[in-house]
């Protein structure tokens, strides 16, 4: 706390007054770091078709989720979650901001007729998992997908082709709905 107070040019008393404890300061630092990390993703949702916007957003999310500092931040969030801190919800940092962006993108594309339903929330989480968490798992844990721009783009294109069969607004204008799915061996090529 002495080092932090000196770097911030405030007293330790000010830090404790503002954050309550070392743990309170840690939680706020984690939240601040996480918020700053996902701001570039918001900027990625520029104009384009819903598919193009989702592709850019998912790619930014995937790239960000593979950064060592994000993996370390995630480990810290899991540690905080395991401390059973009453006012700390790991989902608010690890999942909700990310799925909220996909939710907003789909809401804009599908319009108000979709409504706020449990099915729509499930679809949003499902798309997040399909486009970000599964390739992340394949790269970091299973190691059956290379961490290359080409492999990630091919994976995301294939996943979006499959999702477009369920959510038509994600179709590319020039792709027929009965387009064959690319083989897995092509998808993992470098």
C-alpha positions in Angstrom: 0.0 0.0 0.0 2.9 2.3 0.7 4.2 1.9 -2.9 0.8 2.4 -4.4 0.1 5.5 -2.3 3.5 7.0 -3.2 2.9 6.2 -7.0 -0.6 7.8 -6.8 0.8 10.7 -4.7 -1.8 10.2 -2.0 -1.7 9.0 1.5 -2.4 5.4 2.6 -5.3 6.8 4.5 -6.8 8.2 1.3 -6.5 4.8 -0.4 -8.2 3.0 2.6 -10.8 5.7 2.7 -11.6 5.3 -1.0 -11.3 1.5 -1.4 -11.8 0.2 2.1 -9.1 -2.4 2.0 -6.3 -3.9 0.0 -8.8 -6.3 -1.5 -11.2 -3.4 -2.4 -8.3 -1.7 -4.2 -7.4 -4.9 -6.0 -11.0 -5.4 -7.2 -11.2 -1.8 -8.5 -7.8 -2.2 -10.2 -9.0 -5.4 -11.9 -12.3 -3.7 -13.0 -10.4 -0.7 -14.4 -7.9 -2.9 -16.2 -10.6 -5.0 -17.7 -12.7 -2.0 -18.8 -9.7 -0.5 -20.6 -9.0 -3.8 -22.4 -12.4 -4.2 -24.0 -12.8 -0.6 -25.2 -11.0 -1.4 -28.5 -13.6 -4.0 -29.2 -16.4 -1.4 -29.0 -14.5 0.6 -31.6 -14.3 -2.5 -33.9 -18.1 -2.6 -34.3 -18.0 -0.1 -37.2 -20.5 -0.1 -40.1 -21.1 -3.1 -42.3 -23.4 -6.0 -42.5 -24.4 -7.8 -39.2 -22.1 -10.6 -40.2 -19.1 -8.3 -40.9 -19.7 -6.5 -37.6 -19.9 -9.7 -35.7 -16.9 -11.1 -37.4 -14.8 -8.0 -36.5 -16.1 -8.0 -32.9 -15.5 -11.8 -32.4 -12.0 -11.5 -33.9 -11.1 -8.7 -31.6 -12.5 -10.6 -28.6 -10.7 -13.7 -29.5 -7.4 -11.9 -30.1 -7.8 -10.1 -26.8 -8.7 -13.3 -24.9 -5.4 -14.9 -26.1 -3.2 -12.1 -24.8 -1.0 -13.2 -21.8 -2.0 -10.2 -19.7 -5.7 -11.0 -20.2 -5.1 -14.6 -19.2 -3.3 -13.3 -16.1 -6.1 -10.9 -15.4 -8.6 -13.8 -15.8 -6.6 -15.9 -13.3 -6.8 -13.0 -10.8 -10.6 -12.7 -11.4 -10.9 -16.4 -10.7 -8.9 -16.0 -7.5 -11.1 -13.1 -6.4 -14.2 -15.2 -7.2 -12.9 -18.0 -5.0 -12.5 -15.6 -2.1 -16.3 -15.5 -1.8 -16.4 -11.7 -1.7 -20.0 -10.5 -1.4 -19.8 -7.6 -3.8 -17.7 -9.3 -6.5 -19.3 -11.1 -9.4 -16.7 -12.6 -11.8 -19.4 -12.9 -14.6 -19.6 -9.1 -14.6 -16.0 -9.0 -15.7 -15.5 -12.2 -17.6 -18.7 -12.7 -19.6 -21.3 -10.0 -19.3 -19.5 -7.1 -21.1 -18.5 -9.4 -24.0 -21.9 -11.0 -24.4 -23.6 -7.6 -24.0 -21.7 -6.4 -27.1 -23.0 -9.4 -29.1 -26.4 -8.9 -27.7 -26.5 -5.3 -28.8 -25.2 -6.2 -32.3 -27.8 -8.9 -32.7 -30.6 -6.7 -31.3 -29.7 -4.0 -33.9 -29.7 -6.5 -36.7 -32.8 -8.4 -35.7 -34.9 -5.5 -34.5 -37.3 -5.3 -31.5 -39.4 -8.3 -32.6 -36.9 -10.6 -30.9 -37.8 -9.1 -27.5 -35.9 -9.6 -24.3 -36.3 -13.3 -23.8 -34.3 -16.1 -22.2 -34.0 -17.6 -25.7 -32.3 -14.5 -27.1 -30.0 -14.3 -24.1 -29.1 -18.0 -24.6 -28.5 -17.3 -28.3 -26.2 -14.4 -27.5 -24.2 -16.6 -25.0 -24.1 -19.5 -27.5 -22.7 -17.2 -30.3 -20.1 -15.8 -27.9 -19.0 -19.4 -26.9 -19.0 -20.5 -30.6 -17.0 -17.5 -31.8 -14.7 -16.8 -28.9 -14.5 -19.5 -26.2 -14.3 -22.6 -28.4 -11.5 -21.3 -30.6 -9.7 -20.0 -27.5 -10.0 -23.5 -25.9 -8.8 -25.1 -29.1 -5.7 -22.8 -29.3 -4.8 -22.7 -25.6 -5.8 -26.1 -24.3 -6.4 -28.6 -27.0 -3.7 -27.1 -29.2 -5.4 -28.4 -32.4 -5.8 -25.0 -33.9 -2.9 -22.7 -34.6 -2.9 -19.2 -33.2 -2.5 -17.6 -36.6 -4.6 -14.9 -38.3 -5.5 -17.3 -41.1 -6.6 -20.1 -38.9 -8.7 -17.8 -36.7 -10.4 -16.2 -39.8 -11.1 -19.5 -41.3 -12.6 -20.8 -38.1 -14.8 -17.7 -37.6 -16.0 -17.8 -41.2 -16.9 -21.5 -40.9 -18.6 -20.9 -37.5 -20.6 -17.9 -39.0 -21.6 -20.0 -42.0 -23.1 -22.6 -39.6 -24.7 -19.9 -37.3 -26.2 -18.2 -40.4 -28.3 -21.3 -41.0 -30.0 -20.6 -37.6 -29.8 -16.8 -37.7 -30.4 -15.7 -41.3 -29.3 -12.1 -40.7 -25.7 -13.5 -40.4 -25.7 -14.8 -44.0 -23.4 -13.2 -46.5 -25.4 -11.7 -49.4 -23.6 -13.8 -52.0 -23.5 -17.1 -50.2 -26.3 -19.6 -50.8 -27.8 -21.1 -47.6 -26.8 -24.6 -48.7 -23.1 -23.8 -48.9 -21.0 -26.8 -47.9 -19.1 -26.6 -44.6 -15.3 -26.5 -45.1 -13.4 -29.5 -43.9 -11.6 -29.3 -40.6 -8.2 -30.1 -42.2 -8.4 -27.0 -44.3 -9.4 -24.9 -41.3 -6.3 -25.7 -39.3 -3.8 -25.0 -42.1 -1.3 -22.2 -41.3 
